Amino acid sequence: MDHPRCLLDAARKLHADMVDRLGTLVTLESAPGSLPHLGSCADLLARWGEESLGRPARRVVIDGLPHLLWSAADQRVLLLGHFDTVFPVGTVRARPFTVRGDTATGPGVCDMKAGIVQMFTALRLIEDTSAVGVLLTCDEESGSLTSRPLIEREARRSGAVLVCEAATAEGHVKVARKGGSVYRLTVRGRAAHAGVEPQRGVNATVEVAHQILALAALGASDSGGTSVTPTLLSAGTTTNTVPEHANLAVDVRAWTRAELERVDTAIRGLVPYLPEAALSVQGGINRYPMSPALAQPLLKLARSIGRQLGIENLGGAHAAGASDGNFTAALGVPTLDGLGAVGGGAHGADEYVCLDRMPERTALLAGLVEAASTMEPARLRAIDEIP
């Protein structure tokens, strides 16, 4: 029997264990910025990682946030993921980990706790992990502000990066991602009594409303899929006071560097609509787009292994959402994303994972890690012989 099929058989024997571990990991909440919860989750993952790799994790704590790193001296492959979720503490009480048939639901089950379980299981199937590094961060959902230097440093040491974020609902891996920017727009007006003399005030809520319309125009349909989305908004102090301050968060996504830079220039050039109002802009481009060219050699390799596992027509999808793979691809390091669980509904109440697909995706990852970790980086970048 060929080796990929042996990996699949081994993964199937660990299926029940994977489901149990997934339930444990989802139940152990890891809300963004919640240091006690992130610390407890890191403790569990450090144990699992040491079991799989045979070496302890290095806990890299930055601003109190515990990132986990298993580096390799000759790092041919870096497995990349994150264990923070977008869900506040207490979500799991309202929506606990639940299994119905071949589907599991729960906060963070798809993005990306199932991917972490599959990652560590795949590593248990590999005989030699000495050239494999693993990095699990805990601030991806909030912009990777503390982990980015660590991600980029480890990527530069690696021949390839395999990102264990979720696959598409159809099971395709991800070869391209939009880049993203995050901004905070602050409006300063002037307070006044809203009932007695509103004309003396400069209404920050009215000003921010005009800015929202201006921002929406920057993401017009003829801009190649660029989205400019006002998100968090706050203004005012009391119901009878003309608001003196307003704050607006803006999320920007685009397929090209030029588009991100176009929108960045436009946002920084916004001018007040109301006389005497003032604007200030913080933030900027967070992640440049992930180019499909860098993923092609790894996609060819994954397709070859997938065919031996019975996975026909493994596709390379273009994903609108960004990931830490954007950082590694921007450095020119071959990067393939979406190697985690098959599922969908990320960040929503209906988030789910297909449990029956976990063994095949684990075997695919294990086969890809084995193949890439034995290749010289130059050979990996120029795979032509694989159809």
ABEGO torsion letter per residue (X at the ends): XBAAAAAAAAAAAAAAAAAAAAAAAAABBBBBGBAAAAAAAAAAAAAAAAAAAGBBBBBBBBGGBBBBBBBBABBABBBBBBABBABBBGAAAABBBBBBEABBBEBGAAOAAAAAAAAAAAAAABABAAABBBBBBAAAAAGGAAAAAAAAAAAAABABBBBABBBBAAGBBBABBBBBBBBBBBBBBBBBBAAABAAABBBAAAAAAAAAAAAAAAABAAAGGBBBBBBBBBBEABAABBBABBBBBBBBBBABAAAAAAAAAAAAABBBABBGBBBBBBEEBABBBBBAAAAAAAAAAAAAAAAAAGBBGBBBBBBABBBAAAAAAAAGBBBBBGABBBBBGBGBAABBBBAAAAAAAAAAAAAAAAAAAABBAAAAAABAABX
